Amino acid sequence: MQSTPAQVLGYLNDKNVKHSQYLRDSAQGNLIYADIPDTRKWAIVRDDCGIEFRFDDHDRLAKVEVREHLTGP
């Protein structure tokens, strides 16, 4: 923890992960959203992963939340 937004964005860019820009003072706080799609071609139900990187008032990483997004028939 304690990473800066620039460090998190750099890491996500290096790994080619789709993400938002740093959202400072948004309605939900300071954060970066990232999305990792399910790349399996033959899955009936897709299992995408959403990640929220939350920062404190000093622009330091305070919390990471991972959420599973299931989509399918």
C-alpha positions, -999 to 999 in steps of 0.1 A, spaced: 0 0 0 10 37 1 15 38 -37 8 70 -55 -18 72 -83 10 76 -108 25 43 -96 -8 25 -99 -15 40 -133 20 30 -145 16 -5 -133 -18 -9 -150 -4 6 -182 26 -18 -181 2 -48 -178 -22 -34 -205 -51 -33 -181 -81 -11 -191 -86 16 -165 -100 50 -157 -78 80 -149 -73 91 -113 -107 104 -101 -99 129 -74 -127 141 -52 -153 121 -70 -186 113 -53 -171 80 -41 -137 94 -30 -103 94 -47 -100 63 -69 -90 45 -100 -112 19 -117 -97 -11 -135 -114 -38 -155 -100 -72 -164 -123 -90 -188 -128 -128 -190 -109 -138 -221 -122 -174 -224 -138 -178 -258 -161 -207 -249 -175 -198 -215 -213 -197 -212 -210 -172 -183 -183 -145 -184 -164 -138 -152 -150 -103 -155 -131 -87 -127 -135 -51 -115 -109 -34 -93 -112 -2 -74 -80 14 -61 -89 38 -33 -66 66 -22 -66 87 10 -65 125 13 -27 124 8 -30 106 -25 -17 73 -11 -32 39 -19 -53 30 11 -75 1 -1 -80 -22 -30 -114 -37 -37 -119 -66 -62 -154 -74 -75 -165 -103 -97 -189 -94 -125 -208 -125 -139 -227 -121 -172 -244 -147 -192 -277 -163 -201 
